[in-house]
Every structure is written in C-alpha cells, then in structure tokens.
C-alpha cells in the first residue's frame, strides 16, 4: 500500500508492532489529535503498556504506521472479544493530524482486518461517542465499511451515547 504524503511523494505503508521506544510518540499522537480526554489518553496508554510489558499476551495487539525515519504517525490497538468466536474489538486508532486524510488510518484498519481474517475472525466492533467532535470518526468508520449496529443513549454522559460500529469480514 502506498501513502500520499503532503510533499506529494508516494511512500510504502510500513506497519510494524509497537516497540517500547514508540510509547512517547503514541502519547504525542493521542494529545495532538485533540479528540481524547486526559482520562481516555490514560486508558489508551494503559493498553499500550500492557502490550509492551508482555508481548506474548493476546488481549491487546498494538501496531503502528511509521514514517521513513521509523517514527510512528498512527497506531491501532485491537484484540479478541472475550467469550466470542471470531469477534474482535477495535480499541484505539489514532493518526497524527499532519497525516490524517492520507490513508494512514485506513491502512492500519486494513492491516488488522487482514490479520483478524487470517486468524479466523469474522467481526470487528468499534465503540465511539455520539458527541459532535466524533463526527469525523463516524464518517471514517462508514467509509471503511463499518455499519452502526447499536446505540446506547446517555452511556458516557447525558447526551453522549455509545455508538457501536461493526464490520463483517467476508
């Protein structure tokens, strides 16, 4: 997969497992998006830390898309849903704002879809908020083949529903 960067050059899409040296760049990406609360960032880093501390655990798989200097410009965290056969949860996906709308998020998502499919997976679920700041996230999920399958009113707070998107893998 190629990525159109702002300079207009095509670069190969390099996705690799998260490395301990990537923790601070991931934190920077989460902060720079200005989409997440400090509590959400803490939870995202907690999952990153679990994955980094024990690379053999399978609950949280974390990968990053890197630039030509091997610096993360986006990351994704997913894992199998407990007590299911072939259902996976997409926990986090974030892209440095400088690289948004250049295929980084779609590339990361396509990468895990392939990994999930190769492992016998059949569904990927993603939960998100209904607040207006997440409209871009909703469009991203719909554009990449996800469908809204559930909505829990006032889940996160009054007027902030939990929306579950689902993608069936064929």
N, CA, C and O of each residue as an XYZ file, in Angstrom:
680
protein
N       0.845     -1.171      0.000
C       0.000      0.000      0.000
C       0.887      1.229      0.000
O       1.915      1.252      0.677
N       0.503      2.250     -0.750
C       1.253      3.488     -0.786
C       0.489      4.581     -0.062
O      -0.732      4.524      0.080
N       1.224      5.562      0.384
C       0.653      6.663      1.140
C       1.026      7.956      0.446
O       2.203      8.202      0.184
N       0.031      8.792      0.142
C       0.305     10.115     -0.403
C       0.594     11.051      0.752
O      -0.289     11.328      1.564
N       1.812     11.538      0.834
C       2.172     12.490      1.870
C       2.056     13.897      1.311
O       1.933     14.085      0.101
N       2.095     14.874      2.186
C       1.897     16.254      1.774
C       2.891     16.693      0.711
O       2.559     17.526     -0.133
N       4.108     16.147      0.733
C       5.093     16.530     -0.265
C       4.711     15.996     -1.641
O       5.343     16.357     -2.634
N       3.692     15.146     -1.722
C       3.261     14.606     -2.999
C       3.991     13.346     -3.413
O       3.771     12.841     -4.513
N       4.847     12.831     -2.563
C       5.578     11.604     -2.871
C       4.798     10.404     -2.363
O       4.091     10.484     -1.359
N       4.936      9.310     -3.061
C       4.339      8.056     -2.593
C       5.379      7.333     -1.757
O       6.523      7.170     -2.181
N       4.981      6.900     -0.567
C       5.866      6.153      0.318
C       5.182      4.829      0.625
O       3.956      4.783      0.727
N       5.944      3.756      0.774
C       5.315      2.487      1.132
C       4.713      2.569      2.533
O       5.247      3.241      3.415
N       3.616      1.887      2.715
C       2.946      1.847      4.009
C       3.673      0.841      4.881
O       3.536     -0.366      4.677
N       4.442      1.315      5.847
C       5.168      0.433      6.749
C       4.416      0.364      8.069
O       4.274      1.361      8.778
N       3.943     -0.822      8.379
C       3.239     -1.063      9.640
C       4.013     -2.137     10.372
O       4.383     -3.158      9.792
N       4.258     -1.900     11.664
C       5.031     -2.847     12.456
C       4.471     -2.893     13.871
O       3.731     -1.996     14.276
N       4.825     -3.949     14.637
C       4.392     -3.993     16.032
C       4.978     -2.811     16.804
O       6.072     -2.332     16.503
N       4.239     -2.360     17.789
C       4.699     -1.272     18.639
C       5.925     -1.708     19.422
O       5.996     -2.843     19.895
N       6.879     -0.816     19.558
C       8.130     -1.041     20.270
C       8.148     -0.106     21.480
O       7.497      0.938     21.442
N       8.877     -0.447     22.561
C       8.919      0.456     23.722
C       9.307      1.897     23.371
O       8.821      2.828     24.013
N      10.155      2.100     22.383
C      10.567      3.455     22.004
C       9.411      4.262     21.396
O       9.515      5.479     21.243
N       8.316      3.585     21.053
C       7.176      4.244     20.422
C       6.176      4.814     21.422
O       5.244      5.515     21.029
N       6.356      4.526     22.706
C       5.355      4.942     23.699
C       5.152      6.460     23.709
O       4.014      6.927     23.662
N       6.219      7.217     23.769
C       6.094      8.676     23.813
C       5.541      9.252     22.506
O       4.700     10.150     22.553
N       5.982      8.769     21.350
C       5.347      9.266     20.115
C       3.846      8.952     20.044
O       3.073      9.757     19.526
N       3.430      7.793     20.558
C       1.999      7.475     20.581
C       1.272      8.446     21.506
O       0.195      8.937     21.167
N       1.849      8.722     22.660
C       1.250      9.707     23.574
C       1.113     11.054     22.862
O       0.083     11.719     22.976
N       2.132     11.444     22.145
C       2.092     12.706     21.403
C       0.971     12.704     20.368
O       0.253     13.694     20.228
N       0.819     11.601     19.648
C      -0.256     11.489     18.649
C      -1.617     11.633     19.329
O      -2.478     12.370     18.848
N      -1.810     10.934     20.439
C      -3.091     10.998     21.147
C      -3.405     12.425     21.590
O      -4.547     12.874     21.488
N      -2.402     13.125     22.076
C      -2.602     14.514     22.515
C      -2.852     15.442     21.334
O      -3.737     16.296     21.390
N      -2.073     15.278     20.265
C      -2.168     16.179     19.113
C      -3.510     16.076     18.389
O      -3.945     17.041     17.761
N      -4.163     14.932     18.467
C      -5.459     14.812     17.789
C      -6.504     15.725     18.425
O      -7.467     16.127     17.773
N      -6.306     16.048     19.697
C      -7.253     16.866     20.463
C      -8.654     16.262     20.467
O      -9.643     16.970     20.655
N      -8.731     14.956     20.261
C     -10.023     14.276     20.236
C     -10.308     13.549     21.549
O     -11.458     13.218     21.836
N      -9.273     13.302     22.342
C      -9.424     12.460     23.520
C      -9.256     13.253     24.807
O      -8.445     14.176     24.886
N     -10.038     12.875     25.813
C      -9.883     13.469     27.134
C      -8.620     12.902     27.785
O      -8.065     11.910     27.312
N      -8.176     13.526     28.855
C      -6.993     13.008     29.555
C      -7.269     11.609     30.101
O      -6.367     10.772     30.129
N      -8.496     11.342     30.535
C      -8.854     10.008     31.027
C      -8.770      8.982     29.890
O      -8.276      7.873     30.094
N      -9.246      9.342     28.706
C      -9.169      8.437     27.554
C      -7.718      8.169     27.171
O      -7.364      7.038     26.839
N      -6.887      9.187     27.213
C      -5.466      9.014     26.903
C      -4.810      8.077     27.907
O      -3.993      7.234     27.537
N      -5.175      8.229     29.196
C      -4.631      7.324     30.223
C      -4.996      5.876     29.932
O      -4.159      4.984     30.070
N      -6.242      5.636     29.531
C      -6.689      4.273     29.218
C      -5.953      3.746     27.987
O      -5.517      2.595     27.970
N      -5.814      4.581     26.962
C      -5.095      4.159     25.756
C      -3.660      3.762     26.105
O      -3.165      2.744     25.622
N      -2.994      4.556     26.936
C      -1.613      4.240     27.324
C      -1.543      3.006     28.217
O      -0.556      2.272     28.186
N      -2.572      2.778     29.004
C      -2.612      1.569     29.836
C      -2.588      0.324     28.944
O      -1.885     -0.641     29.247
N      -3.352      0.342     27.847
C      -3.363     -0.797     26.929
C      -2.030     -0.919     26.198
O      -1.541     -2.028     25.984
N      -1.441      0.208     25.816
C      -0.112      0.202     25.197
C       0.896     -0.427     26.157
O       1.713     -1.255     25.753
N       0.835     -0.031     27.431
C       1.781     -0.551     28.421
C       1.610     -2.050     28.644
O       2.594     -2.770     28.815
N       0.373     -2.518     28.644
C       0.130     -3.962     28.783
C       0.768     -4.703     27.610
O       1.436     -5.721     27.796
N       0.557     -4.183     26.405
C       1.117     -4.832     25.212
C       2.643     -4.805     25.230
O       3.282     -5.785     24.849
N       3.226     -3.701     25.667
C       4.685     -3.594     25.695
C       5.308     -4.439     26.802
O       6.388     -5.003     26.629
N       4.623     -4.522     27.933
C       5.161     -5.271     29.075
C       5.193     -6.769     28.800
O       6.134     -7.459     29.194
N       4.166     -7.267     28.125
C       4.076     -8.705     27.862
C       3.724     -8.945     26.396
O       2.548     -9.065     26.051
N       4.737     -9.016     25.534
C       4.463     -9.199     24.104
C       3.780    -10.524     23.764
O       3.318    -10.710     22.638
N       3.712    -11.442     24.725
C       3.075    -12.738     24.466
C       1.589    -12.738     24.793
O       0.874    -13.662     24.404
N       1.111    -11.716     25.504
C      -0.328    -11.650     25.783
C      -1.054    -11.386     24.460
O      -0.467    -10.836     23.528
N      -2.311    -11.771     24.379
C      -3.058    -11.648     23.126
C      -4.279    -10.740     23.242
O      -5.005    -10.556     22.266
N      -4.514    -10.170     24.429
C      -5.702     -9.337     24.606
C      -5.617     -8.020     23.855
O      -6.620     -7.530     23.335
N      -4.419     -7.445     23.797
C      -4.221     -6.139     23.169
C      -3.058     -6.213     22.187
O      -1.897     -6.317     22.584
N      -3.384     -6.157     20.921
C      -2.381     -6.154     19.863
C      -2.233     -4.712     19.388
O      -3.220     -4.067     19.037
N      -1.003     -4.207     19.378
C      -0.786     -2.805     19.024
C       0.240     -2.725     17.889
O       1.329     -3.295     17.968
N      -0.137     -2.009     16.847
C       0.721     -1.799     15.684
C       0.777     -0.305     15.379
O      -0.135      0.451     15.715
N       1.858      0.094     14.741
C       1.960      1.489     14.337
C       2.390      1.601     12.888
O       3.097      0.742     12.362
N       1.952      2.672     12.259
C       2.391      3.041     10.911
C       3.520      4.034     11.147
O       3.359      4.989     11.907
N       4.651      3.816     10.506
C       5.811      4.670     10.731
C       6.211      5.402      9.450
O       5.911      4.967      8.338
N       6.899      6.527      9.646
C       7.404      7.289      8.509
C       8.759      6.733      8.074
O       9.196      5.698      8.577
N       9.411      7.405      7.158
C      10.683      6.894      6.639
C      11.833      6.987      7.642
O      12.931      6.503      7.368
N      11.589      7.607      8.804
C      12.586      7.629      9.891
C      12.195      6.651     11.006
O      12.773      6.679     12.093
N      11.206      5.784     10.727
C      10.712      4.798     11.682
C      10.027      5.439     12.887
O      10.033      4.873     13.980
N       9.432      6.628     12.687
C       8.692      7.313     13.735
C       7.197      7.077     13.539
O       6.697      7.240     12.426
N       6.470      6.698     14.594
C       5.028      6.470     14.459
C       4.273      7.719     14.017
O       4.486      8.814     14.537
N       3.381      7.525     13.039
C       2.480      8.600     12.615
C       1.021      8.185     12.821
O       0.104      8.966     12.565
N       0.818      6.962     13.281
C      -0.509      6.457     13.594
C      -0.372      5.127     14.291
O       0.630      4.431     14.128
N      -1.389      4.765     15.076
C      -1.337      3.463     15.735
C      -2.738      2.905     15.885
O      -3.735      3.622     15.802
N      -2.779      1.588     16.111
C      -4.051      0.890     16.259
C      -3.893     -0.184     17.321
O      -2.852     -0.834     17.415
N      -4.941     -0.363     18.123
C      -4.950     -1.377     19.181
C      -6.256     -2.155     19.058
O      -7.338     -1.572     18.994
N      -6.138     -3.475     19.028
C      -7.315     -4.324     18.899
C      -7.062     -5.634     19.635
O      -5.939     -5.911     20.053
N      -8.103     -6.430     19.789
C      -7.947     -7.734     20.411
C      -9.230     -8.528     20.342
O     -10.290     -7.996     20.013
N      -9.123     -9.825     20.661
C     -10.308    -10.680     20.612
C     -11.303    -10.297     21.711
O     -10.916     -9.979     22.835
N     -12.575    -10.334     21.366
C     -13.634    -10.063     22.347
C     -13.819    -11.304     23.214
O     -13.948    -12.415     22.700
N     -13.831    -11.113     24.509
C     -13.987    -12.235     25.442
C     -15.241    -13.037     25.143
O     -16.280    -12.483     24.781
N     -15.132    -14.335     25.297
C     -16.245    -15.276     25.205
C     -16.955    -15.255     23.852
O     -18.157    -15.510     23.774
N     -16.208    -14.951     22.784
C     -16.781    -14.985     21.435
C     -15.918    -15.862     20.548
O     -14.778    -16.184     20.884
N     -16.470    -16.234     19.435
C     -15.734    -16.982     18.417
C     -15.591    -16.073     17.197
O     -16.542    -15.885     16.438
N     -14.394    -15.512     17.016
C     -14.125    -14.737     15.823
C     -14.545    -13.280     15.857
O     -14.571    -12.627     14.814
N     -14.874    -12.753     17.030
C     -15.216    -11.342     17.154
C     -14.051    -10.611     17.805
O     -13.485    -11.072     18.796
N     -13.703     -9.459     17.229
C     -12.590     -8.655     17.731
C     -13.069     -7.249     18.028
O     -13.958     -6.725     17.356
N     -12.469     -6.643     19.042
C     -12.743     -5.254     19.382
C     -11.613     -4.375     18.864
O     -10.436     -4.691     19.037
N     -11.978     -3.281     18.234
C     -11.028     -2.241     17.869
C     -11.069     -1.244     19.024
O     -12.053     -0.526     19.200
N      -9.994     -1.205     19.808
C      -9.973     -0.358     20.999
C      -9.563      1.073     20.695
O     -10.189      2.017     21.178
N      -8.515      1.240     19.896
C      -7.997      2.580     19.621
C      -7.439      2.636     18.220
O      -6.822      1.685     17.741
N      -7.659      3.741     17.582
C      -6.974      4.070     16.336
C      -6.792      5.579     16.365
O      -7.745      6.328     16.579
N      -5.562      6.014     16.148
C      -5.276      7.454     16.153
C      -4.175      7.729     15.138
O      -3.235      6.950     14.982
N      -4.319      8.854     14.455
C      -3.356      9.265     13.437
C      -2.938     10.696     13.738
O      -3.766     11.550     14.055
N      -1.639     10.938     13.631
C      -1.110     12.285     13.793
C      -1.881     13.214     12.848
O      -2.011     12.905     11.664
N      -2.392     14.343     13.346
C      -3.180     15.238     12.494
C      -2.473     15.654     11.199
O      -3.140     15.909     10.197
N      -1.145     15.727     11.199
C      -0.405     16.070      9.983
C      -0.607     15.046      8.876
O      -0.465     15.368      7.697
N      -0.940     13.810      9.252
C      -1.041     12.718      8.286
C      -2.466     12.214      8.109
O      -2.685     11.227      7.408
N      -3.439     12.872      8.733
C      -4.822     12.463      8.548
C      -5.260     12.780      7.126
O      -4.760     13.712      6.496
N      -6.190     11.995      6.642
C      -6.733     12.116      5.279
C      -5.702     11.750      4.203
O      -5.790     12.201      3.061
N      -4.729     10.925      4.592
C      -3.722     10.453      3.645
C      -3.650      8.927      3.629
O      -2.678      8.361      3.131
N      -4.669      8.258      4.169
C      -4.724      6.804      4.106
C      -4.059      6.070      5.258
O      -4.020      4.840      5.259
N      -3.536      6.794      6.237
C      -2.857      6.131      7.356
C      -3.846      5.297      8.169
O      -3.596      4.120      8.426
N      -4.964      5.894      8.574
C      -5.960      5.173      9.366
C      -6.568      4.009      8.597
O      -6.714      2.912      9.135
N      -6.922      4.247      7.337
C      -7.488      3.167      6.518
C      -6.472      2.048      6.322
O      -6.835      0.872      6.301
N      -5.200      2.413      6.179
C      -4.151      1.398      6.030
C      -3.993      0.564      7.283
O      -3.850     -0.656      7.210
N      -4.018      1.222      8.437
C      -3.936      0.485      9.707
C      -5.135     -0.445      9.867
O      -4.991     -1.600     10.268
N      -6.304      0.069      9.552
C      -7.516     -0.736      9.670
C      -7.476     -1.920      8.711
O      -7.814     -3.038      9.099
N      -7.071     -1.693      7.475
C      -6.953     -2.788      6.514
C      -5.956     -3.842      6.971
O      -6.163     -5.037      6.762
N      -4.881     -3.393      7.592
C      -3.856     -4.295      8.109
C      -4.435     -5.229      9.171
O      -4.227     -6.441      9.116
N      -5.169     -4.658     10.146
C      -5.707     -5.555     11.189
C      -6.853     -6.401     10.665
O      -7.061     -7.517     11.139
N      -7.600     -5.888      9.692
C      -8.652     -6.711      9.097
C      -8.049     -7.975      8.500
O      -8.594     -9.066      8.662
N      -6.939     -7.826      7.820
C      -6.266     -8.979      7.233
C      -5.774     -9.937      8.319
O      -5.923    -11.152      8.190
N      -5.192     -9.394      9.383
C      -4.707    -10.241     10.479
C      -5.872    -10.979     11.148
O      -5.775    -12.171     11.439
N      -6.972    -10.260     11.386
C      -8.148    -10.866     12.014
C      -8.712    -11.952     11.108
O      -9.006    -13.054     11.572
N      -8.864    -11.655      9.836
C      -9.406    -12.625      8.869
C      -8.516    -13.864      8.804
O      -9.009    -14.992      8.811
N      -7.185    -13.643      8.739
C      -6.251    -14.771      8.677
C      -6.327    -15.633      9.929
O      -6.029    -16.827      9.881
N      -6.724    -15.037     11.051
C      -6.860    -15.779     12.298
C      -8.254    -16.345     12.514
O      -8.577    -16.779     13.620
N      -9.081    -16.348     11.481
C     -10.428    -16.912     11.599
C     -11.456    -15.932     12.125
O     -12.577    -16.326     12.448
N     -11.094    -14.658     12.217
C     -12.041    -13.659     12.707
C     -13.111    -13.342     11.687
O     -12.900    -13.469     10.481
N     -14.266    -12.928     12.189
C     -15.387    -12.645     11.291
C     -16.032    -11.289     11.521
O     -16.710    -10.767     10.636
N     -15.825    -10.699     12.724
C     -16.420     -9.399     13.037
C     -15.400     -8.510     13.746
O     -14.594     -8.986     14.545
N     -15.449     -7.211     13.441
C     -14.692     -6.224     14.203
C     -15.695     -5.185     14.695
O     -16.468     -4.631     13.914
N     -15.670     -4.933     15.997
C     -16.556     -3.945     16.610
C     -15.742     -2.752     17.080
O     -14.620     -2.903     17.564
N     -16.316     -1.563     16.932
C     -15.675     -0.339     17.410
C     -16.719      0.508     18.108
O     -17.749      0.839     17.520
N     -16.462      0.860     19.356
C     -17.356      1.731     20.114
C     -16.824      3.149     20.077
O     -15.616      3.375     20.152
N     -17.742      4.107     19.962
C     -17.351      5.502     19.954
C     -18.467      6.357     20.529
O     -19.567      5.876     20.804
N     -18.166      7.604     20.700
C     -19.070      8.570     21.305
C     -19.946      9.231     20.244
O     -19.589      9.282     19.067
N     -21.093      9.734     20.681
C     -22.003     10.408     19.750
C     -21.804     11.925     19.717
O     -22.493     12.609     18.959
N     -20.889     12.464     20.511
C     -20.729     13.922     20.542
C     -20.239     14.430     19.178
O     -19.576     13.696     18.445
N     -20.562     15.663     18.846
C     -20.211     16.205     17.528
C     -18.719     16.105     17.181
O     -18.380     15.979     16.004
N     -17.836     16.157     18.155
C     -16.398     16.066     17.896
C     -16.020     14.732     17.256
O     -14.950     14.617     16.657
N     -16.881     13.726     17.374
C     -16.594     12.401     16.822
C     -17.235     12.162     15.459
O     -17.187     11.042     14.949
N     -17.827     13.176     14.864
C     -18.457     13.010     13.541
C     -17.459     12.508     12.501
O     -17.801     11.669     11.668
N     -16.239     13.011     12.544
C     -15.209     12.549     11.609
C     -14.919     11.075     11.796
O     -14.693     10.354     10.824
N     -14.924     10.621     13.046
C     -14.718      9.206     13.355
C     -15.846      8.377     12.764
O     -15.602      7.323     12.176
N     -17.082      8.848     12.917
C     -18.241      8.130     12.358
C     -18.112      8.018     10.847
O     -18.352      6.952     10.279
N     -17.730      9.121     10.187
C     -17.559      9.094      8.728
C     -16.455      8.109      8.337
O     -16.597      7.365      7.367
N     -15.356      8.107      9.095
C     -14.252      7.189      8.815
C     -14.739      5.744      8.876
O     -14.465      4.960      7.967
N     -15.459      5.386      9.939
C     -15.943      4.011     10.053
C     -16.884      3.660      8.905
O     -16.760      2.588      8.314
N     -17.805      4.536      8.588
C     -18.737      4.244      7.485
C     -17.991      4.112      6.160
O     -18.277      3.209      5.373
N     -17.040      5.005      5.913
C     -16.272      4.983      4.670
C     -15.457      3.700      4.531
O     -15.189      3.252      3.416
N     -15.062      3.107      5.660
C     -14.241      1.893      5.618
C     -15.067      0.619      5.792
O     -14.518     -0.441      6.090
N     -16.382      0.721      5.606
C     -17.225     -0.464      5.555
C     -17.902     -0.871      6.846
O     -18.527     -1.929      6.904
N     -17.793     -0.054      7.884
C     -18.481     -0.357      9.143
C     -19.911      0.155      9.067
O     -20.209      1.108      8.348
N     -20.792     -0.498      9.823
C     -22.185     -0.078      9.926
C     -22.526      0.119     11.398
O     -22.076     -0.635     12.260
N     -23.323      1.138     11.669
C     -23.793      1.332     13.045
C     -24.770      0.215     13.370
O     -25.749      0.010     12.653
N     -24.498     -0.518     14.471
C     -25.354     -1.642     14.838
C     -26.006     -1.475     16.202
O     -26.925     -2.218     16.545
N     -25.537     -0.502     16.987
C     -26.132     -0.292     18.305
C     -25.850      1.120     18.785
O     -24.853      1.749     18.429
N     -26.781      1.590     19.613
C     -26.626      2.905     20.223
C     -27.226      2.818     21.624
O     -28.380      2.426     21.793
N     -26.433      3.184     22.615
C     -26.912      3.203     23.997
C     -27.008      4.664     24.426
O     -25.987      5.327     24.609
N     -28.230      5.169     24.587
C     -28.396      6.577     24.944
C     -27.756      6.909     26.296
O     -27.830      6.134     27.250
N     -27.131      8.075     26.342
C     -26.571      8.619     27.592
C     -25.548      7.701     28.255
O     -25.365      7.764     29.471
N     -24.892      6.863     27.492
C     -23.952      5.890     28.045
C     -22.754      6.556     28.716
O     -22.440      6.256     29.868
N     -22.084      7.459     28.001
C     -20.890      8.100     28.548
C     -21.250      9.251     29.487
O     -20.556      9.511     30.469
N     -22.345      9.930     29.164
C     -22.821     11.061     29.954
C     -24.181     11.455     29.386
O     -24.590     10.927     28.352
N     -24.873     12.352     30.029
C     -26.138     12.844     29.489
C     -25.881     13.404     28.091
O     -25.009     14.254     27.912
N     -26.633     12.931     27.106
C     -26.495     13.423     25.743
C     -25.282     12.879     24.993
O     -24.990     13.325     23.883
N     -24.578     11.922     25.586
C     -23.397     11.343     24.937
C     -23.593      9.829     24.856
O     -23.265      9.084     25.779
N     -24.138      9.407     23.718
C     -24.454      7.997     23.501
C     -23.198      7.195     23.165
O     -22.201      7.735     22.685
N     -23.275      5.920     23.425
C     -22.264      4.979     22.939
C     -22.787      4.422     21.623
O     -23.896      3.890     21.562
N     -21.977      4.547     20.562
C     -22.341      4.014     19.261
C     -21.392      2.861     18.962
O     -20.172      3.001     19.050
N     -21.973      1.721     18.606
C     -21.162      0.569     18.214
C     -21.257      0.398     16.708
O     -22.343      0.282     16.140
N     -20.080      0.387     16.072
C     -19.966      0.126     14.643
C     -19.437     -1.302     14.489
O     -18.668     -1.785     15.321
N     -19.862     -1.967     13.415
C     -19.456     -3.344     13.161
C     -19.065     -3.508     11.697
O     -19.692     -2.957     10.792
N     -18.009     -4.283     11.502
C     -17.629     -4.659     10.135
C     -17.553     -6.172     10.079
O     -16.831     -6.804     10.849
N     -18.313     -6.741      9.152
C     -18.253     -8.172      8.900
C     -17.140     -8.446      7.914
O     -17.030     -7.784      6.883
N     -16.325     -9.416      8.234
C     -15.232     -9.791      7.343
C     -15.668    -11.005      6.534
O     -16.053    -12.029      7.098
N     -15.609    -10.891      5.238
C     -16.078    -11.967      4.361
C     -14.903    -12.860      4.009
O     -15.067    -13.836      3.277
